[in-house]
Amino acid sequence: MNTATPRELLQRMFTAAIAAAQPATCLLPQLRALLSEHPPRRLLVIGAGKASAAMARAVEDYWPGDLSGLVVTRHGYELACRRIEVIHAAHPVPDAASVVAAERIQQQVARLGADDTVLCLLSGGGSSLLARPLAGISLADKQRVSAALLRCGASIGEINCVRRHLSAIKGGRLAAACHPARVVNLLISDVPGDHATDIASGPTVADATTCADALAIVKRHRIALLPAVCAVLESGRGESIKPGDERLSRVRTHLIATPQRALEAAATVARAAGFAAHILGDAIEGEAREVGKVMAAIACQVADRQQPFAPPCVLLSGGETTVTVRGKGRGGRNVEFLLALGLALNGHPGIHALAGDTDGVDGQEEIAGAYLAPDSLQRAWSQGLQPRASLDANDGHGFFRALGDSVVTGPTRTNVNDFRALLITS
């Protein structure tokens, strides 16, 4: 019989989701199969993302042969490796270290031969960590574009499309630089739909999108571009490597962890505790506050009318929502979702929720997310907090921190995007 409190159970589900995406768990089976099928003479490891250091450690622990390489991760996500160098750079907006990382990795793959094998380890966050602007574009230009895209409510697919066409390493360019070596991509997906072109903006896979697509995204979101950036997109000079390019003929790509698998791990925990578990989707996008309203309506329908599911149950979902930042808060799509959810539920007595980013960082805060209880609004009002004002200010983190309901994991060294769980007890 389950004796855990709702908060404890939701936290256990979140922990299970993160554990399912740990490189030590998900990388080794795939790596064993790949390397036993085609044992390499020499293995060069490169990579970028919040999970890249943990992925590199797992490779080192398994592979006894000739091994070297370089990976870049977010500050605080490093792990010491013996044969693979681990460096760090900035996230979510690239910095000078991101450019150095890209240059050094491109140097690593220069002059490879057909007998060489490159193992590329990519995960969420790689777009910012591995940044080398095209000639004519400065790092400051890239930083301005990145910051504007993150604040305007653009989807991750839109953001990464623009990034690919302003980069000298993304959009298949790194894979082209590896030619004629064999390239094996091992990816941890943090994007809706698990599209390889969007994981770290696809440095080692072909890209079917165009400069015209990137320009349309910029115009749609009314982002003002400097002349140098406009020139790259309008001229087509930023065109990425397309499907069918001979330089990518020896590239093979494998997904080793996905949002769906993380949600399935959480569902197993819920069922073991006696709750039916329903996965509503692993690729839900849209404004976080609007998704919160929709999820509240579904949860109330379950709690009050036993449709489309009967309580007690858990509703699970993943994906990547967006926040159009208009207030003075620091964003955080998971806490924005929760705050909008709480306002729509209005203290419904049978519904609890937890939302968090599986990398441990929601928005610009070193906080994964938060927990919402039926009495959260009442406790907030008793402290003089105004939930609606907090939402308008995009200050979900400030709101839940004041209630003592923030969820802090520290660096998880993986990333399979957002996790949302609604526990409906009656």
C-alpha positions in Angstrom: 0.0 0.0 0.0 1.3 3.4 -0.9 2.1 5.6 2.1 4.0 8.4 0.4 2.6 11.9 0.4 1.6 13.3 -2.9 4.7 15.5 -3.0 6.9 12.5 -2.2 5.3 10.4 -4.9 5.6 13.1 -7.5 9.3 13.7 -6.6 10.0 9.9 -7.0 8.4 10.0 -10.5 10.6 13.0 -11.4 13.7 11.2 -10.0 12.9 8.1 -12.0 12.5 10.1 -15.2 15.9 11.6 -14.7 17.5 8.3 -13.8 16.2 6.7 -17.1 18.2 9.2 -19.1 21.5 8.9 -17.2 24.3 8.0 -19.7 25.6 5.2 -17.5 22.2 3.6 -17.9 21.2 4.3 -21.5 24.5 4.7 -23.3 26.3 1.5 -22.6 23.9 -1.0 -24.3 24.0 1.0 -27.5 27.8 1.5 -27.4 28.5 -2.2 -26.8 26.4 -3.2 -29.9 28.0 -0.6 -32.1 31.6 -1.1 -31.2 31.3 -4.9 -31.2 29.8 -4.8 -34.7 32.6 -2.6 -36.1 35.5 -2.4 -33.7 37.4 0.8 -34.4 41.2 1.0 -34.8 41.1 4.4 -33.1 38.2 6.1 -31.4 38.0 9.9 -31.3 35.3 11.2 -29.0 33.7 14.6 -29.5 30.5 16.1 -28.0 28.5 18.9 -26.6 25.6 19.3 -24.2 24.6 19.1 -20.6 25.0 15.3 -20.7 28.3 15.2 -22.7 30.7 14.8 -19.7 28.7 12.0 -18.2 28.4 10.4 -21.6 32.2 10.7 -22.1 32.8 9.1 -18.6 30.5 6.2 -19.6 32.5 5.7 -22.9 35.8 5.7 -21.0 34.6 3.2 -18.4 33.6 0.8 -21.2 36.2 1.2 -24.0 39.7 -0.1 -23.2 41.2 0.6 -26.6 42.8 3.7 -28.2 40.7 6.6 -27.1 41.0 10.4 -27.1 38.8 13.4 -27.6 37.2 16.6 -26.3 33.6 17.4 -25.1 32.1 20.6 -23.9 29.4 20.9 -21.2 27.6 23.5 -19.2 29.5 25.0 -16.2 28.8 22.9 -13.2 28.1 19.7 -15.2 31.7 18.7 -15.7 33.0 15.2 -14.7 36.7 14.3 -14.6 37.7 11.9 -17.4 41.1 10.3 -17.9 41.5 10.2 -21.7 38.8 12.6 -22.9 39.2 16.3 -22.1 36.1 18.0 -20.6 35.7 21.8 -20.9 32.8 24.1 -20.2 31.0 27.1 -21.8 27.9 29.2 -21.3 24.3 28.3 -21.5 21.7 29.3 -22.8 23.5 32.2 -24.6 26.9 31.3 -26.0 30.1 33.0 -24.8 33.7 33.2 -25.9 34.4 29.8 -24.4 31.6 28.3 -26.7 33.6 29.6 -29.7 36.8 28.2 -28.4 35.1 24.8 -27.8 33.8 24.7 -31.4 37.2 25.7 -32.9 39.0 23.0 -30.8 36.6 20.3 -31.7 36.9 21.2 -35.4 40.7 21.0 -35.0 40.3 17.5 -33.4 38.5 16.1 -36.5 40.8 17.7 -39.1 42.8 15.3 -41.3 41.0 12.2 -40.3 41.2 9.1 -42.6 38.7 6.5 -43.8 39.9 4.1 -41.1 39.1 6.5 -38.2 35.9 6.4 -36.2 34.4 9.5 -34.6 32.0 9.0 -31.7 29.9 12.1 -31.3 28.0 12.6 -28.0 25.3 15.2 -28.2 22.6 16.3 -25.8 20.5 19.3 -25.0 22.3 22.6 -24.5 24.8 21.8 -27.2 23.6 24.6 -29.4 24.9 27.3 -27.0 27.9 25.3 -25.8 29.2 24.8 -29.4 29.0 28.1 -31.2 31.2 29.3 -34.0 29.6 32.2 -36.0 30.0 32.2 -39.8 32.6 34.6 -41.2 31.2 38.1 -41.1 29.1 37.5 -38.0 30.5 38.4 -34.6 29.9 36.5 -31.3 28.0 39.6 -30.1 25.7 39.3 -33.1 25.0 35.6 -32.3 24.4 36.5 -28.6 21.9 39.2 -29.5 20.0 36.9 -31.9 20.0 34.0 -29.3 18.8 36.2 -26.5 16.0 37.7 -28.6 14.8 34.2 -29.8 14.8 32.9 -26.2 12.6 35.8 -25.0 10.1 36.1 -27.9 8.3 32.8 -27.5 9.9 31.0 -30.5 9.7 27.2 -30.4 12.9 25.3 -30.0 12.7 24.1 -33.6 12.5 27.7 -34.8 15.4 28.8 -32.6 17.6 26.0 -33.8 16.7 26.6 -37.4 18.1 30.1 -37.1 21.1 29.0 -35.2 22.0 26.4 -37.9 22.1 29.1 -40.6 24.4 31.5 -38.7 26.9 28.8 -37.6 30.2 27.4 -39.0 29.7 24.1 -37.1 26.0 23.3 -36.9 23.7 22.0 -39.6 25.9 19.1 -40.6 29.1 21.2 -41.0 31.0 19.3 -38.2 30.1 15.9 -39.9 31.4 17.3 -43.2 34.6 18.3 -41.5 35.0 14.7 -40.3 34.8 13.2 -43.8 36.0 10.6 -44.8 36.0 9.1 -41.3 33.1 7.0 -40.0 30.8 9.1 -37.6 28.6 7.5 -35.0 26.2 9.9 -33.3 24.8 8.9 -29.9 22.1 11.4 -29.0 20.1 12.2 -25.8 17.0 14.0 -27.1 15.6 17.1 -25.4 13.4 18.2 -28.3 9.8 17.6 -29.2 9.7 14.9 -31.9 13.3 13.8 -31.2 14.5 15.4 -34.5 18.2 14.9 -34.7 18.6 18.3 -36.5 17.3 20.0 -33.4 19.5 18.2 -30.8 22.4 20.6 -30.3 21.2 22.1 -33.6 22.4 19.1 -35.6 26.2 19.6 -36.1 26.7 16.1 -37.4 23.4 15.4 -39.3 22.0 16.8 -42.6 19.6 19.7 -42.5 16.7 20.1 -44.9 15.8 23.7 -43.7 17.1 26.7 -45.6 18.3 30.3 -45.0 14.8 31.4 -46.3 13.2 29.4 -43.5 15.4 31.0 -40.9 14.7 34.5 -42.3 11.0 33.8 -42.2 11.2 32.8 -38.5 13.1 36.0 -37.7 10.5 38.1 -39.5 7.6 36.3 -37.9 8.8 37.0 -34.4 9.8 40.6 -35.4 13.4 40.3 -34.3 15.6 43.1 -35.5 18.7 41.9 -37.1 22.0 43.7 -37.7 23.0 44.1 -41.3 25.7 41.4 -41.2 23.2 38.8 -40.0 20.6 39.8 -42.6 23.2 39.6 -45.3 24.1 36.0 -44.4 20.5 34.8 -44.5 19.4 36.9 -47.5 22.3 35.8 -49.6 22.1 32.1 -48.7 25.7 32.1 -47.5 24.6 30.4 -44.3 23.1 27.4 -46.1 23.6 24.2 -44.2 24.7 20.7 -45.3 21.7 19.0 -47.1 20.5 15.4 -47.2 22.3 13.4 -49.8 25.7 15.2 -49.4 28.4 12.6 -50.0 30.4 13.9 -47.0 27.7 12.6 -44.7 27.4 9.1 -46.3 29.3 7.4 -43.4 27.3 9.1 -40.6 25.0 6.9 -38.5 22.7 8.3 -35.8 21.2 6.6 -32.7 18.9 8.0 -30.1 19.8 6.5 -26.7 17.4 8.5 -24.4 14.2 10.3 -25.1 11.5 12.2 -23.3 9.1 9.3 -23.9 11.3 6.8 -22.2 11.7 9.1 -19.2 7.9 9.4 -18.9 7.5 5.7 -19.1 9.9 5.3 -16.2 7.8 7.8 -14.2 4.6 5.9 -15.1 6.1 2.7 -13.7 6.7 4.4 -10.4 3.1 5.7 -10.3 1.6 2.3 -11.1 3.7 0.6 -8.4 2.2 3.0 -6.0 -1.3 2.0 -7.1 -2.1 4.9 -9.5 -3.1 4.5 -13.1 -0.7 6.4 -15.2 -1.5 8.1 -18.5 1.0 9.7 -20.8 -0.7 12.6 -22.6 2.2 13.4 -24.9 6.0 13.7 -25.0 6.2 16.6 -27.4 3.8 19.3 -26.1 4.7 22.8 -27.1 3.1 26.2 -26.8 3.1 29.1 -24.3 3.7 27.6 -20.8 0.8 29.5 -19.3 -1.6 28.3 -22.0 -0.6 24.7 -21.6 -1.2 25.2 -17.9 -4.8 26.2 -18.5 -5.4 23.3 -20.8 -3.9 20.8 -18.4 -6.0 22.2 -15.6 -9.2 21.7 -17.6 -8.3 18.1 -18.3 -7.4 17.4 -14.7 -10.7 18.9 -13.5 -12.6 16.8 -16.0 -10.9 13.7 -14.7 -11.5 14.6 -11.0 -15.0 15.9 -11.4 -16.5 13.7 -14.2 -14.2 10.7 -14.4 -13.5 11.5 -18.0 -11.4 10.5 -20.0 -9.9 8.6 -17.1 -11.1 7.6 -13.6 -9.2 8.9 -10.6 -7.0 8.1 -8.7 -4.5 8.5 -11.5 -1.5 10.4 -12.8 -1.3 12.5 -16.0 2.2 12.7 -17.4 3.5 14.9 -20.2 6.7 16.2 -21.7 8.0 18.5 -24.4 9.2 22.0 -24.4 6.9 24.9 -23.8 7.9 28.5 -24.3 7.7 31.8 -22.3 7.3 35.1 -23.8 9.0 37.3 -21.2 7.2 40.6 -20.7 7.7 41.1 -17.0 10.8 41.5 -14.8 11.0 37.9 -13.7 13.6 35.4 -15.1 11.2 33.1 -16.9 11.3 29.4 -16.2 8.7 27.6 -18.4 8.0 24.9 -15.8 7.2 27.2 -13.0 5.2 29.4 -15.4 3.2 26.4 -16.3 2.6 25.5 -12.7 1.5 29.0 -11.7 -1.0 29.2 -14.6 -2.1 25.7 -13.7 -2.7 26.6 -10.1 -4.7 29.7 -10.9 -6.9 27.7 -13.2 -7.4 24.9 -10.7 -8.2 27.5 -8.0 -7.4 25.2 -5.1 -9.1 22.1 -6.4 -8.8 19.7 -3.4 -7.8 16.5 -5.3 -5.1 17.7 -7.6 -1.3 18.0 -7.0 1.4 18.7 -9.6 5.1 18.8 -10.2 6.9 20.2 -13.2 10.6 20.5 -13.8 13.3 20.5 -16.4 15.2 17.2 -16.3 18.5 19.0 -16.6 18.0 20.7 -13.3 17.7 24.2 -14.6 14.4 25.9 -15.4 14.9 29.1 -17.3 17.8 31.1 -15.9 17.6 29.7 -12.3 19.6 26.8 -10.8 16.2 25.3 -9.8 14.6 22.4 -11.7 11.0 23.4 -11.1 8.4 23.3 -8.4 5.5 21.5 -6.6 1.9 22.7 -6.6 -0.5 21.7 -3.9 -4.2 22.3 -3.5 -3.4 24.9 -0.8 -0.7 26.7 -2.7 -2.8 29.7 -3.6 -4.2 30.0 -0.1 -0.7 29.9 1.5 0.5 32.5 -1.0 -2.3 34.9 -0.2 -1.7 34.5 3.5 1.9 35.6 2.9 0.8 38.7 0.9 1.8 37.2 -2.4 -0.3 37.8 -5.5 -0.2 34.8 -7.8 -1.7 36.6 -10.8 0.9 39.4 -10.4 3.7 36.9 -10.2 2.5 35.3 -13.4 2.3 38.6 -15.2 5.8 39.3 -14.1 7.1 35.9 -15.3 8.2 35.3 -11.7 7.2 31.8 -11.1 10.5 31.0 -9.3 10.0 33.8 -6.9 6.5 32.7 -6.1 7.3 29.0 -5.4 10.5 29.9 -3.6 8.6 32.0 -1.1 6.3 29.0 -0.5 9.2 26.6 0.0 8.0 24.5 -2.9 10.9 24.8 -5.3 12.4 21.6 -6.6 16.2 21.6 -6.6 18.1 18.7 -8.0 21.5 20.2 -8.7 23.2 19.3 -12.0 21.6 16.1 -13.3 24.2 15.7 -16.2 21.4 14.7 -18.6 18.5 16.4 -20.4 15.3 14.9 -21.9 13.4 18.2 -21.6 10.4 19.1 -19.4 8.6 16.7 -17.1 5.1 17.4 -15.9 3.0 15.2 -13.6 -0.5 15.8 -12.3 -1.6 13.5 -9.4 -5.4 13.3 -9.1 -6.3 11.6 -5.9 -10.1 12.1 -6.1 
